Amino acid sequence: MAQQQERGCLPCTNCFVTVPQDKYYAVESFGKFDHMLKPGLAFAGFDCCGICISFRSVTSRVDQIVVSVHTKTKDNVFVTCKVAVQQSVLPEKAVDAMYKLSDVHAQIDSYVADVVRSAVPHMTLDDAFEKKDDVSVAVQQKLTVEMGHYGFQIHKALVTEMVPNAEVVQSMNE
């Protein structure tokens, strides 16, 4: 969910810009946030040689991040949990989503790792497999609260895989 610098649609000026339906555009005047633009052709303001006005954009589409977390269970088995997090920018908080965080994926990564590492070590390996939904719910609740402050909506957090280390898998197959 990286933000991008954008350009106007006329050469040597940023007065007019075409805003795609799936993006939020912020207008910056001499580097300072000025206002948001709606999709379609928009007049951003008077610009001299393309140096007075600049644009930033962030997508409005749902983005999925897969986070891998290595942790230990109560019965001393190391497992790798893969958690898929689906998130998007809240329309009314698009400004916060652009300017409050520099690396959204790293922040989500940290919150997911925190929740998984605090929940799974209290479970045995069998419990961890049985309670994947509980871990998913805990991750989603934590992310919804925390990422809401930064302008992001969490649609779903799912534990998609839980893989014990190779030695345990091999001994289970024998």
Secondary structure by P-SEA (a helix, b strand, c coil): cbbbbbbccccccccbbbbcccbbbbbbccccccccccccccccccccccccbbbbbbbccbbbbbbbbbbccccbbbbbbbbbbbbbbccccccccccccccaaaaaaaaaaaaaaaccccccaaaaaaaaaaaaaaaaaaaaaaaccccccccccccccccccaaaaaaaac
